[in-house]
Amino acid sequence: MPPVLRSRRARRGCCRKTLVKAREAVRAAESEPRFRPPVEQMDRAGKVDSAYAELGRIQVEEEQVISRTGCVGAKVIAGDFHR
């Protein structure tokens, strides 16, 4: 295990898998703006698993749209419209 992960885990009190998920989520949000809302929620709530799962859900939905339409530039707009 790299020293950086060891020291972060010790400071934050979470396991290595959680740190890896958090790092992947942050990198995804840095590269693609559509992934920022789940990561911002992760920062507010401190729930890494739910943000990571949401990122996976977004990716799967986009892949399904692309496979159905054949359009690579297709976007999925998802939101909570209950408010």
Contacts in CASP RR format, 6 or more apart in sequence:
PFRMAT RR
TARGET T0000
AUTHOR 0000-0000-0000
METHOD contacts of the structure
MODEL  1
MPPVLRSRRARRGCCRKTLVKAREAVRAAESEPRFRPPVEQMDRAGKVDS
AYAELGRIQVEEEQVISRTGCVGAKVIAGDFHR
1 16 0 8 1.000
5 16 0 8 1.000
5 19 0 8 1.000
5 20 0 8 1.000
8 19 0 8 1.000
9 15 0 8 1.000
9 16 0 8 1.000
9 19 0 8 1.000
12 19 0 8 1.000
14 48 0 8 1.000
18 48 0 8 1.000
18 49 0 8 1.000
21 48 0 8 1.000
21 49 0 8 1.000
21 52 0 8 1.000
22 42 0 8 1.000
22 48 0 8 1.000
22 52 0 8 1.000
24 52 0 8 1.000
25 35 0 8 1.000
25 38 0 8 1.000
25 39 0 8 1.000
25 42 0 8 1.000
25 48 0 8 1.000
25 51 0 8 1.000
25 52 0 8 1.000
25 55 0 8 1.000
26 39 0 8 1.000
28 35 0 8 1.000
28 39 0 8 1.000
28 55 0 8 1.000
29 35 0 8 1.000
29 36 0 8 1.000
29 38 0 8 1.000
29 39 0 8 1.000
29 40 0 8 1.000
34 58 0 8 1.000
34 75 0 8 1.000
35 55 0 8 1.000
35 58 0 8 1.000
38 50 0 8 1.000
38 51 0 8 1.000
38 54 0 8 1.000
38 55 0 8 1.000
38 58 0 8 1.000
39 51 0 8 1.000
39 55 0 8 1.000
41 47 0 8 1.000
41 50 0 8 1.000
41 51 0 8 1.000
41 54 0 8 1.000
42 48 0 8 1.000
42 50 0 8 1.000
42 51 0 8 1.000
42 52 0 8 1.000
58 76 0 8 1.000
58 78 0 8 1.000
61 76 0 8 1.000
61 78 0 8 1.000
62 74 0 8 1.000
62 75 0 8 1.000
62 76 0 8 1.000
65 71 0 8 1.000
65 74 0 8 1.000
65 75 0 8 1.000
65 76 0 8 1.000
66 72 0 8 1.000
66 73 0 8 1.000
66 74 0 8 1.000
END
